[in-house]
Amino acid sequence: MIDILDRLGLSPISSGAWAGSELPATDDLISSINPSNGQVLGQVSMATEEQYEQVVRKAEEVQREWRMLPAPKRGEIIREIADAFRAKKEELGMLVSLEAGKIRAEGQGEVQETIDIADFSVGLSRQLYGLTMHSERPSHRMYEQWHPLGTIGVITAFNFPNAVWAWNAIIAAICGDAVVWKPSLKAMLVAVATHKIADDVLKKHGWSGLFGLVIGRDNTVGDRMIRDPRLPLISATGSTRMGRHVGAVVAQRLGRSLLELGGNNAMIVEKDANLDLAVRAILFAAVGTAGQRCTSLRRLIVHKDIVPQLLPRLQKAYAQVRVGDPLAAGTLMGPLIDAGAVASFEQAIATAVADGGTILAGGHRKEGNFVEPTLILARPDMHIVKEETFAPILYVLPYGTLDEAIAIQNGVPQGLSSAIFTDSFRAAETFLSHNGSDCGIANVNIGTSGAEIGGAFGGEKETGGGRESGSDSWKAYMRRQTCTLNWGSSLPLAQGITFDI
């Protein structure tokens, strides 16, 4: 472990505040704990209010110059940042596994996602385009253009400690913005390593401080950040409870918020589904990252006619899931992040059973933060089924008609990801229609998790409505300006108004 920290340029005690350079460490230290064995990976000092000010002021200072650099030139620097992450992919991916508990393939995959979004952003640097429209007035031209928004506040969760920062920070940088990042206190070392890799490239080109890092307590840093009028946009990933608070506070100052909150994702399995594909998709979506993805599969809506075929196959697959050290070969599921997550897992199962649910597989805690992936036969009206439990619990819900299945799918407060398995063109199109899935992501014959960076990522309802990553999500980090130019010698008014003296 010490070797990994050393190879990433980290010391046993890291400062939680970086403003162009590492600010002095404070006496307020928090340990980063390996959820697999409870061992301390390192310590990070909590940022103070004064250090927060230094980070924001430095980011603002650098942003005023960065926004004047042509976007394609920004893209050249981002390309180098992508290469820097390529060079450190193995080490950083291993640190993700150690600190967040992801299996090796998922830790490496997360860093690859950062590399991919950086590559995507290089091309985006030449596509920040506006629109031209016809004016109703003679000798006039109208068009829209986009300007950098300013310095962006980014708050991320533990489950994607590297990639979600990239979705925001790298896109924002291409748009001409600076970023101040507050990561989860459960994944601090990945944040420090991520920041250092990117800032070393920026420093080489004289742009150090464009990305700021503040690791601190909510009452010192978090609340100050969301109330800060110098940050016109707060992008926050986390629970719905957290998002309600962030959204309300930012709205009070008429700022923008980009919220990526909870998901209670469902998959419909129709009678004609390819069960070989479905079982594989179900297993990864429900068990991957120990059910700690916002897109994890939590509700399996199965046609009643194929329940007798599908459930035995799932039970067999669940029994074969290897739970253990995320860095060990063959492990498919690592630990939950901490004891609190384990307690939530146990409470959800107890609640489901008390309400009439039947455990079909798993259902028990193992040693430490390890648990068994769990299948529960349940009813759609059970209150626990409508909640998001950040753990590998999958509720199986039989249905009779596709309309009934879609109603069950949509009958929860969250609206992030959804999927259907079917070989019916009509069923697939119904699922994707106005009367189908109400989620931000809707998939056919693939699972609910593992989204590609090229599409906009986000959801509706209590998921928050934000969109990050690909497509035109860059617009969230810029301000739109409508421009009208009069190249004639008269001054006609719109709507035919005359106003002559």
Secondary structure, 3 states (H helix, E strand, C coil): CHHHHHHCCCCCEEECEECCCECCCCCCEEEEECCCCCCEEEEEECCCHHHHHHHHHHHHHHHHHHCCCCHHHHHHHHHHHHHHHHHCHHHHHHHHHHHHCCCHHHHHHHHHHHHHHHHHHHHHCCCCCCCEECCCCCCEEEEEEEEECCEEEEECCCCCCCHHHHHHHHHHHHCCCEEEEECCCCCHHHHHHHHHHHHHHHHHCCCCCCEEEECCCHHHHHHHHHCCCCCCEEEEECCHHHHHHHHHHHHHCCCEEEEECCCCEEEEECCCCCHHHHHHHHHHHHHHHHHCCCCCEEEEEEECCCHHHHHHHHHHHHHCCCECCCCCCCCCECCCCCHHHHHHHHHHHHHHHHCCCEEEECCCECCCCCECCEEEECCCCCHHHHCCCCCCEEEEEEECCHHHHHHHHHCCCEECEEEEECCCHHHHHHHHCCCCCCCCEEEECCCCCCCCCCCEECCEECCCCCCEECCCHHHHHEEEEEEEEECCCCCCCHHHCCCCC
